[in-house]
């Protein structure tokens, strides 16, 4: 998703280069939630998109080899899509670990089952549920790309929140 013709209102794009510290993660989430509420009022998507941004920036900070993080958030009300991309530099092997984690997460076609399995596998570990939360709680699809030591994780989906027919028991 990218910006359209100059002067066009849609899509709304927020692009930031950050050197976040752990103390700023919640502020970034609140800022993103406010941006979404203004860019797509009435869609009830702001908290879910902010969750995705929070988890992706947190992952970039925790797993990055440098403090710089790039964030792009695009809200296309006409196309009814939302997309988040977070890029950072990573240590050798980190991209492959991330790719393996995503493959494991998508082993379950149902996001709920992937989330429940991730919770079970990560029991007692610190962290590890962020991507599963994005896929299930935010209802966004995930993909990653790598170019040298630069990794980008994208979360994208429908502008309106998904209707859930099954909830965890």
C-alpha positions as MATLAB code, in Angstrom:
seq = 'XXXXXXXXXXXXXXXXXXXXXXXXXXXXXXXXXXXXXXXXXXXXXXXXXXXXXXXXXXXXXXXXXXXXXXXXXXXXXXXXXXXXXXXXXXXXXXXXXXXXXXXXXXXXXXXXXXXXXXXXXXXXXXXXXXXXXXXXXXXXXXXXXXXXXXXXXXXXXXXXXXXXXXXXX';
ca = [
       0.000    0.000    0.000;
       1.505    3.343   -0.919;
       0.406    6.919   -1.120;
      -1.727    7.902   -4.085;
      -1.692   11.017   -6.293;
      -0.397   14.243   -4.728;
      -3.251   16.183   -3.194;
      -5.324   13.049   -2.774;
      -6.635   12.390    0.707;
      -6.561    8.617    0.532;
      -4.725    6.608    1.752;
      -3.579    8.197    4.994;
       0.065    7.333    5.558;
       2.124    7.726    8.679;
       5.842    7.220    8.159;
       8.357    7.468   10.990;
      12.043    6.795   11.553;
      12.605    6.033   15.204;
      15.292    5.197   17.666;
      12.796    3.995   20.258;
      13.606    3.166   23.822;
      11.564    0.665   25.779;
       9.860    3.494   27.648;
       8.468    4.887   24.370;
       6.754    1.715   23.152;
       3.441    2.510   24.877;
       3.601    6.121   23.651;
       4.050    4.899   20.074;
       1.017    2.646   20.554;
      -1.140    5.521   21.859;
       0.032    7.826   19.041;
      -0.780    5.162   16.446;
      -4.196    4.549   17.976;
      -4.988    8.281   17.816;
      -3.786    8.466   14.196;
      -6.021    5.518   13.236;
      -9.034    6.955   15.047;
      -8.633   10.182   13.066;
      -7.844    8.492    9.716;
     -10.615    5.895    9.797;
     -13.307    6.987   12.258;
     -16.070    4.505   12.958;
     -14.174    1.412   11.857;
     -13.235    0.277   15.386;
      -9.844   -0.708   14.009;
      -7.642    1.750   15.906;
      -6.895   -0.454   18.940;
      -6.125   -3.508   16.788;
      -3.791   -1.630   14.448;
      -2.104    0.014   17.439;
      -1.590   -3.465   18.918;
       0.128   -4.557   15.697;
       2.397   -1.496   15.693;
       3.211   -2.014   19.371;
       4.159   -5.669   18.883;
       6.170   -5.070   15.707;
       8.142   -2.138   17.129;
       8.733   -4.106   20.322;
      10.031   -7.071   18.284;
      12.266   -4.789   16.215;
      13.717   -3.231   19.336;
      14.225   -6.582   21.082;
      15.752   -8.354   18.083;
      17.443   -5.557   16.175;
      21.179   -5.127   15.829;
      20.864   -1.316   15.699;
      18.474    1.101   17.420;
      16.963    2.534   14.230;
      13.450    1.383   13.303;
      11.278    2.512   10.400;
       7.509    2.415   10.734;
       4.966    2.940    7.992;
       1.229    2.777    8.579;
      -1.152    3.138    5.630;
      -4.920    3.358    5.924;
      -6.817    3.152    2.661;
     -10.489    3.865    3.369;
     -11.466    3.574   -0.307;
      -9.771    0.213   -0.726;
     -10.791   -0.715    2.813;
      -7.291   -1.930    3.712;
      -4.804   -1.226    6.435;
      -1.114   -2.024    6.409;
       1.754   -1.709    8.856;
       5.415   -2.207    7.965;
       8.263   -2.149   10.468;
      11.863   -2.386    9.283;
      15.089   -2.736   11.210;
      18.584   -4.152   10.947;
      19.139   -7.553   12.483;
      21.960   -9.859   13.410;
      22.955  -12.716   11.098;
      20.491  -15.569   11.369;
      17.716  -13.427   12.885;
      15.822  -13.175    9.591;
      15.786  -16.959    9.226;
      14.555  -17.391   12.817;
      11.774  -14.916   12.095;
      10.899  -16.693    8.843;
      10.745  -20.020   10.729;
       8.564  -18.487   13.456;
       6.107  -17.161   10.856;
       6.017  -20.530    9.077;
       5.235  -22.226   12.390;
       2.528  -19.660   13.134;
       0.923  -20.246    9.724;
       1.035  -24.014   10.132;
      -2.481  -23.550   11.513;
      -4.868  -22.091    8.946;
      -7.088  -20.850   11.777;
      -5.467  -17.845   13.525;
      -7.083  -18.839   16.821;
      -5.486  -22.281   16.756;
      -2.106  -20.754   15.942;
      -2.523  -18.331   18.832;
      -3.491  -21.069   21.286;
      -0.593  -23.265   20.153;
       1.815  -20.343   20.507;
       0.554  -19.661   24.031;
       1.078  -23.299   24.924;
       4.578  -23.430   23.392;
       5.672  -20.147   24.964;
       4.332  -20.967   28.444;
       6.922  -19.787   30.970;
       9.021  -17.952   28.375;
       9.333  -14.185   28.267;
       7.796  -12.829   25.067;
       7.137  -14.793   21.914;
       3.412  -14.171   21.455;
       3.525  -10.859   19.574;
       3.162  -12.238   16.057;
       0.386  -14.629   17.116;
      -1.415  -11.716   18.792;
      -1.206   -9.665   15.604;
      -2.567  -12.511   13.505;
      -5.426  -13.387   15.858;
      -6.242  -10.356   18.031;
      -5.634   -7.741   15.343;
      -6.896   -9.950   12.511;
      -3.981   -9.063   10.262;
      -1.906  -11.250    7.968;
       1.851  -11.248    8.405;
       4.729  -11.511    5.985;
       8.390  -10.657    6.105;
      11.129   -9.789    3.697;
      14.854   -9.445    4.137;
      17.454   -7.522    2.190;
      20.903   -8.128    3.604;
      20.745   -7.274    7.299;
      17.482   -5.302    6.902;
      14.236   -7.072    7.810;
      10.722   -5.777    7.179;
       7.666   -7.324    8.783;
       4.306   -6.369    7.301;
       0.892   -6.786    8.875;
      -2.060   -6.083    6.614;
      -5.734   -6.779    6.264;
      -9.223   -5.450    5.943;
      -9.932   -1.995    7.327;
     -12.945   -3.266    9.254;
     -12.232   -5.719   12.062;
     -12.847   -9.377   11.295;
     -15.940  -11.032   12.689;
     -14.893  -13.893   14.936;
     -17.048  -16.969   14.995;
     -14.900  -18.901   17.447;
     -13.403  -17.729   20.706;
     -10.949  -19.481   23.004;
     -12.539  -21.649   25.617;
];
